[in-house]
């Protein structure tokens, strides 16, 4: 049987994450799998945990195409980074929540031993999430930047105290022009992140859609929009006093947007792959992560619930 090669993505910023990395690496080795670290992660972790100094390196010792799975220790930001690291490969991402909200994480830290066992055995399903393809063109129409996003692409003002003037386009046709702090174009995965904070709708992960959410827009028509994944959304940066901005994708990759720049967003051909150990119950995930009030719910059995936590599993769920 071929040894499973599993990338461990973790940072050294918190003691509990370092301890978890040591625990995961040890469990993988005992289970006959090959743990792998990104060079930057190994350098940081080995500085405080020398036992990790001999873990094989991604790309140096093990090519990305040979990685079977990525186990991520952290919050949503770390999981987004892991998705970026494995983007050109086929390894799905399994998140273990070490943060606070952790919408993208599959399980909580208390369940990591069982998660490792199942990861080694390959006992998980792979869920494919819609991702965004993002292109920036200059005023001459030349593509000057290309990237992707799992959560959202946001066009934002680059100077405090002033708005950015945008023209919104759907499928090559202008829809609205407005001044705003920015505009968020989000996937269902990102609908509970920046899009939610900006007043956008929560979109169930099973729904294939793209949300367009203006941020603090000064316009009559500035409500959030939801379009199908076959549609192309574009934002043009108008000239004038508020004639520049910045593009951010997943809060990790940015590019300046001078006056006349055009950002086109459409569904990416390649989705993001998430490893799932448990059946998806997105409603429970929303209640738990946002601490929503559900007291008094009777449900199909007619038994009133008085404790929201009692209806939720300790692990699993969807995001």
N, C-alpha and C positions, 0 to 999 in steps of 0.2 A: 504493500500500500504506500502511495506517495505521501511524503510528509506535507502537512498543511503549512503554508507560509502565511503568516498573519501579521499585518502591520499594526503596531500599537501607536496611536497618536495621543500624546500627552505633553503637558508643559510642566516646568519646574517652579511655577509661581506660587504654588500652595503645597504645604506639607502633605495634606491628605491625597492630593493627586500623585505626588511622588511615591507615597506608600502604595497607592493603588497600582501604579505602573510596575513597581517591584513585584507586587502580588500577581498581577496578570502575566508578566514575563515568566515568573517562576512556575505558574500553573500551566502555561503553554509548553514550557520545556518538559515538565513532568508528564504532560499528556502526549508527548511525542511530536509536538508541532514546533515550527521554527518561528520565533518572534523576530520582528524586524522593526527598526526605528528609522525615522527620517534623520539625516545628519544633524540638522539644527536641534532637533529634540534630544538626540543622544548626547550632544555636547552639553546642553543645559542640564539634563537629568544626571549625567555621569559626574558633573561637578559637585552634586550633592548626594548622589547615590552611586559610588564607584562600581558597584556590582553590575551596573548596566553598561559599563564601558566596552564590553565585548559583544554586545548585541549586534548582529549583522545590520548593515545599512541599506536603506532603500536606494536602488539604482547602482550603488557601488558594488554591493555583494549580491543583491537579489533584484532583478529587473522588475519593473512595475507589472509587466504582463504575467509574471509568475506569482503575484500576490493573490491569494484566494479571498481574503477578507480584511477589512480594516476595523479594528476595535478602537473606539474613541473614548477617552476619559476627559469629560469636561461638559461645558454647557453648549448652547447652540452655536456660539462663535467658534468653538473648537471643532464642532461637527462640520460647520461650513468650511473650515480650513481643511479638514480631512477630505471632504468632497472635492475640494480643489486639488489636493495631492493625488487622488486616484482618478481624476477626471478622464485621463487618456487611457485608462485601463478598464478592466471589467469587474474589479473587486467591489462588492457592496459594502456599505458603511453600517456598522452596528454601534449605536451610541449608548454609553453608560453615563447617566446624569451625575455630574459632580457640581453642577451649578445650582441655580435657584429655580427658574421656570423650566428650562430643558424641554421645550416642545418637541424637538427633533429626536431626543433620546428615546431609546426603546425601553430601557429598564433603569432602575435606581441602583445606587451603589451597593446596597445590601444584597443584591442578587447577582453580583459579578462572578462568583464562583460557578454557579449554575450556567451563567451565560458563557463562560469560557469552555465549560464542558461541552455545551451544545455547539459552540463555534468550532471546536476541534472535530466534533462528529458530523458537522455540516447539517445540523438539525435546525434549520431556519428557512424561511421563505424570503424571496427577494421581491420587494415592491418597487416599481418604477414610478418616479415622480417627474412631472412635467418640469422642464427647465427652459430658460429663455436664451435665445441667441440675440446678442446686442451688437449693433454696428454704429459707428459715428462717422458721418461724412462732413467734410468742410463745405464752405459756400459754393465751391466749384463741383461738388458731387463726388469727390474722391474719398474712398474709404481710408480713414486715418487711424482707426482703432477698432478692434474686434474683441469681444469677450463673451462671457455667458453669466447666468445667474440662476441659483436655485430658489432664493427667496424673492428678490426684487431688483429691478433697475430703477434708480431714482435720479431725476434731474433736479438739481438744487441751486439756489442762489449761492454765489461765491463771496458775497460781501454782506456783513451784517448791516441792518438798518435800511435795506432796500429790497425790492422784489425783483424777480426775474420774469421777463415777458415771454410767454410761450404760445405757440400755435399747436393745437392738438389735431392729429390726422388719424383717420381709420381707413385702411385699405386704399390709400392714395387720394382720399378726399378730405378736405378740411372740415373739422367739426366745431371747433371753438377756439377763441383766442382769449387769453387772460393773463393778468399779473398775479403772481403767487410766490410763496416761499419755495415751491417746487412742485413736482408731480411724481407719484410713485406708480410704477407698473409692476404688479406683483403676481406671482403664481399662487395656486391654492396653498402650497406649503408656506409661502410668505404672507399669506393673508392674515395670519395671527401674529405677525411681526410689525414691521414698519407700516404696512397697509392698514392694520388694525388701529395702530396709534394715531394714524392720520384720519380716522373715521371711515375706513373702508369696510366692506362686508367680510364676514368670516365665510370662507368657502371650504366645503368638505373636501378632503383629499381625493375622493373618488370622482369629483367633478373636474372635467377637463375644461379649464377656463383661465382667462387672464383678466385681472382687475386693474382699472385705471383710476387712481385716486389723487385728485388735486389737493395740494397742501396749503391751507389758508389762502384760498383763491379769492380774488376780487372780481367776481363775474356772476351774472345771473345764472348761467348754466355751468355749474361747477360741481355737480353731484358725482359720486363714484359711478363708474361704468363697469359692466362685466361683459366681456366679449368671448366668443369661442376661440379655441386654439388655432383655428385656420386663418384668423384675421391678423393683419399686421398693424401695429400701433407705432406712430411716429410723433416726435416732439421736435419742433423747430425753435431755436432761440432767436428771438427778434432782436433787431438792432436798437439803438437809442441809448438812453441813460442806464437802462438795466439790461445791457446787451451781452452779458457773459454769465456763465455758470459752471457747474461741475457735474459730471456723471459719477455715481457710485453704484457698484454692483455688489450686493450682499454685504455692504459696508466694508469690503476688503480691497476692491480694485476700483481705481478712480481715473478719470481723464478730464482735462479742462475742456470747456465748451465755450469758445469765443462766439461773438455775434455771427449769426448765419449758420452755425453748426446744426446738424440734424441727427437725431438719435432714432434709430429704427429698432423696434423690438418685435420679435416673433417667436413662435415655439421652436426650440432647438430640436434638431434631428435626434440627438442623443439624450435620453433622460438620465436622471440621477438615480442610482440603485441603493435602496436602503434594505438592510437585513432586518427581518421581523421574527421574533420568537413567539409572539402571542397574537391571537386574533385582534383585529383592529376594532376599538370602541372609541370613536372620536368624541362622542358626546361626553363620555366619562372623562376623557382627557381635558376637554374644555372646562368642565365643572371643577376638576381637581386643580388645574394649573391657574385658573382665574379665580378660584374660591367662590364660585357662583352660588347664590342661595337657592337651594332646592328643598328646603324644609316644607313639609306638608304634602310632598308628592306621594301619591298612593300607588300609581303604576298599575300594571295589568292584574296584580294579585289583590289590589284593594287595601294593602297594608301600608299605612302611613309611615314615611321615613322621617326621622327627626335628626339624623346625622348624615350630612352629605358624604362624608368620608366612607361611611359604611357601605355605600353602594359601589365604591370604586375599588378595582384591584390594586394591590401594592406595586405591581409591575405590569408592563405591557401597555397596550393602548396604541394610539396613533397620533400623528401630528400633521 
